[in-house]
Amino acid sequence: MTEIFNKISEKSKRRILRKNMTDSEKILWDKIRNKQILNLRFRRQYSIGKYVIDFYCPKLKLAIEVDGEIHLSNHSKNYDEIRQNEIESLGISFLRFSNDSIKNNISYVIDTVKNFKENNASNSPS
C-alpha cells in the first residue's frame, strides 16, 4: 500500500509542515513521541493519499488532527469533512482536538488517546 501512505510526491509538503508545526502540535508531539503513550509509535505529518495528517499511529490506524481557528470557517469544515471521510474509508479512525484543548488540558487529550486504544484493543494486536 505504499501508493497510499507517505507518497514520495507529498514528501516536500510533509517536510515543510514538520518544520512549521503550530505550538499546539509541538505540545502534543512532545507528549506522544518516542512511544510515551502505551508504547505506541506515532508519526507526525504523515501522508495518506493526497492528504497530510498531523499525527498517525499505524498500530491503531488512528489519525490525530489538531484544529486551530482556520478550521472554523465553513470552507474549512467542508474540506475537513471530505478529507476525513476519504481517509476513514481506508479503515482509519480520527480524533480531533482543538488548539485550546491541547494548550489548556493536555491530560484530557492524552487520556482520550489512551481510552481509544483500550476501547479498540480487540481490533489491534497488543
GROMACS elastic network, one bead per residue, 0.5 to 0.9 nm:
[ bonds ]
;  ai    aj funct       b0    kb
    1     4     6  0.56121   500
    1     5     6  0.65785   500
    2     5     6  0.51537   500
    2     6     6  0.69829   500
    2     7     6  0.67901   500
    3     6     6  0.78851   500
    3     7     6  0.61433   500
    3     8     6  0.89041   500
    3    48     6  0.89889   500
    3    49     6  0.75347   500
    4     7     6  0.63465   500
    4    47     6  0.79260   500
    4    48     6  0.55027   500
    4    50     6  0.81242   500
    5    46     6  0.77213   500
    5    47     6  0.57402   500
    5    49     6  0.61992   500
    6     9     6  0.83526   500
    6    10     6  0.68368   500
    6    11     6  0.71815   500
    6    14     6  0.87120   500
    6    46     6  0.61427   500
    6    48     6  0.61366   500
    6    49     6  0.76047   500
    6    52     6  0.85100   500
    7    10     6  0.54622   500
    7    11     6  0.67771   500
    7    47     6  0.67603   500
    7    48     6  0.76027   500
    7    49     6  0.71046   500
    7    50     6  0.81435   500
    8    11     6  0.51427   500
    8    12     6  0.82769   500
    9    12     6  0.74877   500
    9    13     6  0.84393   500
    9    50     6  0.87604   500
   10    13     6  0.53296   500
   10    14     6  0.62641   500
   10    15     6  0.87582   500
   10    47     6  0.68406   500
   10    49     6  0.87368   500
   10    50     6  0.72603   500
   10    51     6  0.82730   500
   10    52     6  0.79252   500
   11    14     6  0.51441   500
   11    15     6  0.61908   500
   11    16     6  0.87004   500
   11    47     6  0.82902   500
   12    15     6  0.50368   500
   12    16     6  0.61874   500
   12    17     6  0.86126   500
   13    16     6  0.52139   500
   13    17     6  0.62134   500
   13    18     6  0.86548   500
   13    45     6  0.87635   500
   13    52     6  0.79954   500
   14    17     6  0.51346   500
   14    18     6  0.61248   500
   14    19     6  0.86629   500
   14    44     6  0.85684   500
   14    45     6  0.54438   500
   14    46     6  0.67999   500
   14    47     6  0.72594   500
   14    52     6  0.68504   500
   15    18     6  0.51499   500
   15    19     6  0.62907   500
   15    20     6  0.86838   500
   15    45     6  0.78558   500
   16    19     6  0.52157   500
   16    20     6  0.62186   500
   16    21     6  0.87226   500
   17    20     6  0.50415   500
   17    21     6  0.59681   500
   17    45     6  0.65386   500
   17    52     6  0.87946   500
   17    54     6  0.86647   500
   18    21     6  0.55307   500
   18    44     6  0.71881   500
   18    45     6  0.61543   500
   18    54     6  0.89183   500
   21    24     6  0.79831   500
   21    25     6  0.57978   500
   21    26     6  0.62545   500
   21    54     6  0.89853   500
   22    25     6  0.51168   500
   22    26     6  0.62605   500
   22    27     6  0.87034   500
   22    68     6  0.89231   500
   22    99     6  0.89241   500
   23    26     6  0.50726   500
   23    27     6  0.62539   500
   23    28     6  0.87529   500
   23    99     6  0.83555   500
   23   103     6  0.84062   500
   24    27     6  0.50693   500
   24    28     6  0.62703   500
   24    29     6  0.85027   500
   24    66     6  0.72748   500
   24    68     6  0.86391   500
   24    98     6  0.85202   500
   24    99     6  0.54621   500
   24   100     6  0.80598   500
   24   101     6  0.88935   500
   24   102     6  0.59601   500
   24   103     6  0.61901   500
   25    28     6  0.51919   500
   25    29     6  0.59455   500
   25    30     6  0.84806   500
   25    54     6  0.76344   500
   25    55     6  0.88932   500
   25    65     6  0.88821   500
   25    66     6  0.65690   500
   25    99     6  0.80956   500
   25   102     6  0.82456   500
   26    29     6  0.50373   500
   26    30     6  0.60544   500
   26    31     6  0.87616   500
   27    30     6  0.52611   500
   27    31     6  0.66989   500
   27   102     6  0.71937   500
   27   103     6  0.73988   500
   27   106     6  0.82112   500
   28    31     6  0.51909   500
   28    32     6  0.63246   500
   28    33     6  0.84670   500
   28    66     6  0.88196   500
   28   102     6  0.68005   500
   28   103     6  0.88052   500
   28   106     6  0.75010   500
   28   109     6  0.84614   500
   28   110     6  0.85308   500
   29    32     6  0.52211   500
   29    33     6  0.55902   500
   29    42     6  0.86293   500
   29    44     6  0.76043   500
   29    55     6  0.82007   500
   30    33     6  0.58614   500
   30    34     6  0.87736   500
   31    34     6  0.86503   500
   31    36     6  0.66502   500
   31    37     6  0.77307   500
   31   106     6  0.86072   500
   31   110     6  0.78555   500
   32    35     6  0.63853   500
   32    36     6  0.54300   500
   32    37     6  0.58964   500
   32    40     6  0.81518   500
   32    41     6  0.78618   500
   32    42     6  0.66899   500
   32   110     6  0.81593   500
   33    36     6  0.61391   500
   33    37     6  0.81641   500
   33    40     6  0.86596   500
   33    41     6  0.69896   500
   33    42     6  0.62392   500
   33    43     6  0.78614   500
   33    44     6  0.87829   500
   34    37     6  0.84998   500
   34    39     6  0.80694   500
   34    40     6  0.81289   500
   34    41     6  0.66397   500
   34    42     6  0.78391   500
   35    38     6  0.68476   500
   35    42     6  0.72382   500
   36    39     6  0.58620   500
   36    40     6  0.70918   500
   36    41     6  0.82399   500
   37    40     6  0.57769   500
   37    41     6  0.82150   500
   37   110     6  0.77200   500
   37   113     6  0.81922   500
   37   114     6  0.71157   500
   38    41     6  0.89423   500
   38   114     6  0.72029   500
   38   117     6  0.84325   500
   40    57     6  0.70986   500
   40    58     6  0.88212   500
   40    59     6  0.73422   500
   40    60     6  0.84507   500
   41    56     6  0.84448   500
   41    57     6  0.59651   500
   41    58     6  0.75331   500
   41    59     6  0.76559   500
   42    55     6  0.63559   500
   42    56     6  0.53706   500
   42    58     6  0.73043   500
   42    59     6  0.88425   500
   43    46     6  0.62212   500
   43    54     6  0.82908   500
   43    55     6  0.54663   500
   43    56     6  0.51541   500
   43    57     6  0.63944   500
   43    58     6  0.82036   500
   44    53     6  0.76158   500
   44    54     6  0.55871   500
   44    56     6  0.64585   500
   45    52     6  0.58314   500
   45    53     6  0.54381   500
   45    55     6  0.57975   500
   45    56     6  0.78438   500
   46    51     6  0.83552   500
   46    52     6  0.54100   500
   46    53     6  0.54244   500
   46    54     6  0.66185   500
   46    55     6  0.63999   500
   46    56     6  0.63955   500
   47    50     6  0.68924   500
   47    51     6  0.54852   500
   47    53     6  0.60675   500
   47    54     6  0.88262   500
   47    56     6  0.89687   500
   48    51     6  0.53968   500
   48    52     6  0.61801   500
   48    53     6  0.73952   500
   48    87     6  0.71321   500
   49    52     6  0.80017   500
   49    87     6  0.80939   500
   51    83     6  0.72816   500
   51    87     6  0.84446   500
   52    55     6  0.88449   500
   53    56     6  0.70383   500
   53    63     6  0.67045   500
   53    64     6  0.71800   500
   53    65     6  0.64411   500
   54    63     6  0.74589   500
   54    64     6  0.61529   500
   54    65     6  0.52745   500
   54    66     6  0.67535   500
   55    62     6  0.82562   500
   55    63     6  0.57538   500
   55    64     6  0.50365   500
   55    65     6  0.66177   500
   55    66     6  0.86846   500
   56    60     6  0.85900   500
   56    61     6  0.72132   500
   56    62     6  0.56473   500
   56    64     6  0.62025   500
   56    65     6  0.89102   500
   57    60     6  0.55923   500
   57    61     6  0.57121   500
   57    62     6  0.51836   500
   57    63     6  0.65977   500
   57    64     6  0.83796   500
   58    62     6  0.67258   500
   58    63     6  0.86893   500
   59    62     6  0.78345   500
   59   124     6  0.67780   500
   59   125     6  0.79287   500
   59   126     6  0.89632   500
   60    63     6  0.87772   500
   60    92     6  0.82213   500
   60    93     6  0.82931   500
   60   116     6  0.87319   500
   60   117     6  0.70157   500
   60   120     6  0.78305   500
   60   121     6  0.85775   500
   60   123     6  0.80932   500
   60   124     6  0.62964   500
   60   125     6  0.89025   500
   61    91     6  0.71668   500
   61    93     6  0.62886   500
   61    94     6  0.87705   500
   61   124     6  0.87817   500
   62    92     6  0.56004   500
   62    94     6  0.58143   500
   62    95     6  0.74573   500
   62   116     6  0.89315   500
   63    87     6  0.89091   500
   63    92     6  0.67865   500
   63    93     6  0.60383   500
   63    95     6  0.63161   500
   63    96     6  0.84027   500
   64    93     6  0.85604   500
   64    94     6  0.58354   500
   64    96     6  0.58187   500
   64    97     6  0.76919   500
   64   113     6  0.89421   500
   65    94     6  0.74217   500
   65    95     6  0.63475   500
   65    97     6  0.63336   500
   65    98     6  0.84216   500
   66    95     6  0.87534   500
   66    96     6  0.59991   500
   66    97     6  0.50929   500
   66    98     6  0.56696   500
   66    99     6  0.62803   500
   66   102     6  0.82460   500
   67    70     6  0.75540   500
   67    71     6  0.58600   500
   67    72     6  0.84131   500
   67    96     6  0.68689   500
   67    97     6  0.59836   500
   67    99     6  0.59495   500
   68    71     6  0.57940   500
   68    72     6  0.76726   500
   68    97     6  0.87829   500
   68    98     6  0.59655   500
   68    99     6  0.53627   500
   68   100     6  0.82142   500
   69    72     6  0.54887   500
   69    73     6  0.79381   500
   69    98     6  0.84534   500
   69    99     6  0.81694   500
   70    73     6  0.62872   500
   70    76     6  0.68930   500
   71    74     6  0.80927   500
   71    75     6  0.83382   500
   71    76     6  0.50909   500
   71    77     6  0.59405   500
   71    80     6  0.77439   500
   72    75     6  0.84114   500
   72    76     6  0.65906   500
   72    77     6  0.63664   500
   73    76     6  0.52504   500
   73    77     6  0.61237   500
   73    78     6  0.86604   500
   74    77     6  0.50372   500
   74    78     6  0.61723   500
   74    79     6  0.85892   500
   75    78     6  0.52747   500
   75    79     6  0.62284   500
   75    80     6  0.85846   500
   76    79     6  0.50121   500
   76    80     6  0.59012   500
   76    81     6  0.84304   500
   77    80     6  0.50909   500
   77    81     6  0.61090   500
   77    82     6  0.87089   500
   78    81     6  0.51389   500
   78    82     6  0.63152   500
   78    83     6  0.85603   500
   79    82     6  0.52530   500
   79    83     6  0.60325   500
   79    84     6  0.84574   500
   80    83     6  0.50394   500
   80    84     6  0.58794   500
   80    85     6  0.84318   500
   81    84     6  0.51353   500
   81    85     6  0.60532   500
   81    86     6  0.85967   500
   82    85     6  0.51864   500
   82    86     6  0.62392   500
   82    87     6  0.87106   500
   83    86     6  0.52723   500
   83    87     6  0.63159   500
   83    88     6  0.85893   500
   84    87     6  0.51611   500
   84    88     6  0.59289   500
   84    89     6  0.84865   500
   84    93     6  0.88053   500
   84    94     6  0.75013   500
   85    88     6  0.50387   500
   85    89     6  0.60991   500
   85    90     6  0.89637   500
   86    89     6  0.52049   500
   86    90     6  0.71576   500
   87    90     6  0.54714   500
   87    91     6  0.73490   500
   87    92     6  0.61560   500
   87    93     6  0.81145   500
   87    94     6  0.87789   500
   88    91     6  0.51735   500
   88    93     6  0.58644   500
   88    94     6  0.75077   500
   89    92     6  0.71453   500
   90    93     6  0.89735   500
   95   112     6  0.85564   500
   95   113     6  0.80263   500
   95   116     6  0.88855   500
   97   100     6  0.81118   500
   97   101     6  0.61957   500
   97   102     6  0.69018   500
   97   109     6  0.73679   500
   98   101     6  0.51900   500
   98   102     6  0.65448   500
   98   103     6  0.87103   500
   99   102     6  0.52698   500
   99   103     6  0.61170   500
   99   104     6  0.84320   500
  100   103     6  0.50872   500
  100   104     6  0.56906   500
  100   105     6  0.77032   500
  101   104     6  0.53456   500
  101   105     6  0.51756   500
  101   106     6  0.65475   500
  101   108     6  0.77803   500
  101   109     6  0.71204   500
  102   105     6  0.55524   500
  102   107     6  0.83410   500
  102   108     6  0.82570   500
  102   109     6  0.65623   500
  103   106     6  0.63221   500
  104   107     6  0.88957   500
  105   108     6  0.54929   500
  105   109     6  0.68201   500
  106   109     6  0.50047   500
  106   110     6  0.62320   500
  106   111     6  0.85411   500
  107   110     6  0.50973   500
  107   111     6  0.60153   500
  107   112     6  0.84865   500
  108   111     6  0.50711   500
  108   112     6  0.60851   500
  108   113     6  0.87397   500
  109   112     6  0.51146   500
  109   113     6  0.64606   500
  109   114     6  0.87752   500
  110   113     6  0.51890   500
  110   114     6  0.62629   500
  110   115     6  0.86078   500
  111   115     6  0.59953   500
  111   116     6  0.84821   500
  112   115     6  0.50343   500
  112   116     6  0.61177   500
  112   117     6  0.87136   500
  113   116     6  0.50374   500
  113   117     6  0.64225   500
  113   118     6  0.87943   500
  114   117     6  0.51635   500
  114   118     6  0.63273   500
  114   119     6  0.86536   500
  115   119     6  0.59435   500
  115   120     6  0.83875   500
  116   119     6  0.51471   500
  116   120     6  0.60603   500
  116   121     6  0.83872   500
  117   120     6  0.51878   500
  117   121     6  0.57693   500
  117   124     6  0.86317   500
  118   121     6  0.51612   500
  118   122     6  0.84830   500
  119   122     6  0.78007   500
  119   123     6  0.89343   500
  120   123     6  0.53932   500
  120   124     6  0.68490   500
  121   124     6  0.54426   500
  121   125     6  0.70483   500
  121   126     6  0.72595   500
  122   125     6  0.73185   500
  122   126     6  0.88968   500
